[in-house]
Amino acid sequence: MTDQTKIPEPKDSGTDGTQASSDIGNKLVAAQPLAAPMAQSISGLATSHSRAFGGEVASTLVAGITSQMAVELDQTKHELASLRTATDSLRNDLANERITSAVLKERISAFQSTRHLKNVGIAAGTIFLGAGVQLSRADNAALGVATAVVGALLVLMSWLSVPKGGDK
C-alpha cells in the first residue's frame, strides 16, 4: 500500500516575479538597556518598609546605597566606552607614526647608500670635464668636446639627483 498524498502548490512561491517590496522598511531600533533593575527592585521593596531590610531606616539606607551604586556603575560604563574610543584613536595614531618612521628610515638608508655613488659620479665627471678641456686644447677637439659634455652631464646628474623628500 502506498499512500499517495497530493502535495498542494503554494500560492506565493516567490518564483513568479510578482513580489513587491515592503512599505515598512527595515528600521532598526536601538535596544534600551534596563536602567539598574536591581536598584529599582530594591527601591520598590524599600517603599513598603519591609522588615526584611530591618525596618524603615535600614530599607531607605539600602535603597539609597543601591541607587548610588547603580549610578556610579552607569558612569563608569560611559567612562570606559570613552576611554576605549580614545585608546583606539591612539592605537591608530601610533600605527601611522610607525609607518612614517619606517618610510623615513628607508629614505635615510637609501640616501646613505647612494651618497657614495653620487660622490663617485662627481669625481668621475670632474675628471672627464678636465680631460675634455685638455683634449679640446690639443688636436682632438671633437673628442675633447664629447668628453667634456659627458663629464658635465655626470657632474650635473650627481648634483641634481637628490633623494625623494616630502610626504610619504
C-alpha positions as CSV (number, residue, x, y, z in Angstrom):
1,M,0.0,0.0,0.0
2,T,1.3,3.3,-1.0
3,D,-0.1,6.5,0.4
4,Q,-0.3,8.9,-2.5
5,T,-1.0,12.2,-0.8
6,K,-1.2,15.1,-3.1
7,I,1.2,17.9,-2.2
8,P,-0.5,21.3,-2.6
9,E,1.0,24.0,-4.7
10,P,1.9,27.2,-2.8
11,K,0.2,30.4,-3.9
12,D,3.1,32.7,-3.3
13,S,6.1,30.5,-4.0
14,G,8.4,33.5,-4.7
15,T,9.3,32.3,-8.2
16,D,6.7,34.1,-10.4
17,G,8.3,37.6,-10.2
18,T,5.3,39.4,-8.8
19,Q,6.9,40.1,-5.4
20,A,6.7,43.7,-4.1
21,S,9.0,45.4,-1.6
22,S,7.6,46.2,1.8
23,D,6.4,49.7,2.6
24,I,7.5,49.4,6.2
25,G,11.2,49.3,5.5
26,N,13.9,47.8,7.6
27,K,14.3,50.2,10.5
28,L,16.5,49.1,13.3
29,V,15.6,50.3,16.8
30,A,18.3,50.6,19.3
31,A,17.9,48.4,22.3
32,Q,17.3,50.2,25.6
33,P,19.2,48.7,28.4
34,L,17.4,48.1,31.7
35,A,18.0,51.0,34.0
36,A,19.5,49.4,37.0
37,P,16.8,46.7,37.6
38,M,18.3,45.7,40.9
39,A,18.2,49.2,42.2
40,Q,14.6,49.6,41.1
41,S,13.6,46.4,42.7
42,I,15.3,47.3,46.0
43,S,13.7,50.8,45.9
44,G,10.3,49.2,45.3
45,L,10.8,46.9,48.3
46,A,12.1,49.7,50.4
47,T,9.0,51.8,49.8
48,S,7.0,49.1,51.6
49,H,9.3,49.5,54.6
50,S,9.8,45.8,54.6
51,R,11.0,44.2,57.8
52,A,13.3,42.1,55.6
53,F,15.6,45.1,55.3
54,G,15.5,45.8,59.0
55,G,12.8,48.4,59.2
56,E,12.1,51.9,57.7
57,V,15.6,53.4,58.2
58,A,17.5,50.4,57.0
59,S,15.3,49.9,54.0
60,T,15.8,53.5,53.0
61,L,19.5,53.3,53.5
62,V,19.8,50.0,51.4
63,A,17.7,51.6,48.6
64,G,19.9,54.7,48.6
65,I,23.1,52.8,48.6
66,T,21.9,50.5,45.7
67,S,20.7,53.5,43.7
68,Q,24.1,55.3,44.2
69,M,26.0,52.2,43.1
70,A,23.8,51.9,40.0
71,V,24.5,55.5,39.1
72,E,28.2,55.0,39.6
73,L,28.2,51.8,37.6
74,D,26.5,53.7,34.7
75,Q,29.0,56.5,34.9
76,T,31.9,54.0,34.9
77,K,30.5,52.3,31.8
78,H,30.3,55.6,29.9
79,E,33.8,56.5,31.0
80,L,35.1,53.1,29.9
81,A,33.5,53.5,26.5
82,S,35.1,56.9,26.0
83,L,38.5,55.6,27.1
84,R,38.2,52.7,24.7
85,T,37.4,55.1,21.9
86,A,40.5,57.2,22.9
87,T,42.6,54.1,23.1
88,D,41.6,53.1,19.6
89,S,42.4,56.5,18.3
90,L,45.8,56.5,19.9
91,R,46.4,53.0,18.6
92,N,45.7,54.2,15.1
93,D,47.9,57.2,15.5
94,L,50.7,55.0,16.8
95,A,50.4,52.8,13.7
96,N,50.5,55.8,11.4
97,E,53.6,57.1,13.1
98,R,55.3,53.7,12.9
99,I,54.6,53.7,9.2
100,T,56.0,57.2,8.8
101,S,59.1,56.3,10.9
102,A,59.7,53.2,8.7
103,V,59.4,55.3,5.5
104,L,61.8,57.9,6.8
105,K,64.3,55.2,8.0
106,E,64.2,53.7,4.5
107,R,64.8,57.1,2.9
108,I,67.8,57.7,5.2
109,S,69.2,54.3,4.3
110,A,68.7,55.0,0.6
111,F,70.4,58.4,0.9
112,Q,73.4,56.9,2.7
113,S,73.7,54.1,0.1
114,T,73.5,56.5,-2.9
115,R,75.7,59.2,-1.4
116,H,78.9,57.3,-2.3
117,L,77.6,56.7,-5.9
118,K,77.0,60.4,-6.2
119,N,80.5,61.3,-4.9
120,V,82.0,58.9,-7.5
121,G,79.8,60.5,-10.2
122,I,81.0,63.9,-9.3
123,A,84.7,62.8,-9.2
124,A,84.4,61.0,-12.5
125,G,82.5,63.8,-14.1
126,T,85.1,66.3,-13.0
127,I,87.9,64.1,-14.4
128,F,86.1,63.8,-17.7
129,L,85.4,67.5,-17.8
130,G,89.1,68.3,-17.2
131,A,90.2,65.7,-19.7
132,G,87.7,67.1,-22.2
133,V,89.2,70.6,-21.8
134,Q,92.7,69.3,-22.2
135,L,91.7,67.3,-25.3
136,S,90.0,70.2,-26.9
137,R,93.1,72.4,-26.5
138,A,95.1,69.6,-28.2
139,D,94.5,68.4,-31.7
140,N,91.4,66.3,-30.8
141,A,88.7,69.0,-30.5
142,A,85.7,66.8,-31.2
143,L,86.8,64.1,-28.8
144,G,87.5,66.8,-26.2
145,V,84.1,68.4,-26.5
146,A,82.4,65.0,-26.3
147,T,84.4,64.1,-23.2
148,A,83.7,67.5,-21.6
149,V,79.9,67.1,-22.3
150,V,79.9,63.6,-20.7
151,G,81.8,64.9,-17.7
152,A,79.4,67.9,-17.4
153,L,76.4,65.6,-17.6
154,L,77.9,63.3,-14.9
155,V,78.5,66.2,-12.5
156,L,75.0,67.7,-13.1
157,M,73.3,64.4,-12.7
158,S,75.2,63.7,-9.4
159,W,74.4,67.2,-8.1
160,L,70.7,67.1,-9.1
161,S,69.8,63.6,-8.1
162,V,68.7,64.2,-4.6
163,P,66.7,61.7,-2.5
164,K,63.0,61.9,-2.7
165,G,61.6,64.0,0.2
166,G,58.3,65.4,1.4
167,D,55.2,63.4,2.1
168,K,55.0,59.7,2.4
